[in-house]
Structure formats: C-alpha cells, structure tokens
Amino acid sequence: MASSKIIKKSIRIALAKNGQKQKWLADKIGTSEVQLSKWANKDHLNTATIEMIAMPFNMSVSEFIALGEQ
C-alpha cells in the first residue's frame, strides 16, 4: 500500500501531465472531489482504490505510485 503523501503527489503529477483538474478525475471515476480528497489524505489506500484512480490515466498501480515516489 502507498502512503497518502505518495498518492497525493501521484495525483498531482498525473493531473498536470494530462492538463486536467481534480474535478475531471472525480467525474471519470464516478466520485466527488471531496471523496477524492479524503482518499488522498488517508494513511493508506487499498490496491483497488489506487487502481480506480490510476485507470483514467491509463496507468497501472505500480506506474501510478512510481510517479509519487520520484
């Protein structure tokens, strides 16, 4: 599992690389910006949630996490 710091960074980088905002990602995965923010602030997320967040970016979980580890 990845820490919230890594997930936050991964989200931020992936959004910037795709020229998108958090609302776009929330809409793509069928959730609210508030819920997305809550997930980003959780201590740990399960793999299924990370996979769901990474999917709109056409990335695997490991690729998505690697963004935040750079």
Phi, psi and omega in degrees: 000149182258149179285162181297326180298317179291317181297316178303313181295319179299315179299312182300313182293315181298318178297315181297317180297332181259003179062036184241167178250167180300326179299320177302313181296315179302315178297318182297325182259006174071040178222181179263162175297326179297313179295319178300318178296319178299316178299318182295338181260357177290151179301316180215146175244149176283163184300322181298321179291317178297319178300318180296320180291323183283334187305313181298342179266004182056045181236149172282168178301315182295321177296318181296313179297321181300328177304315183282346180270353182288000000 
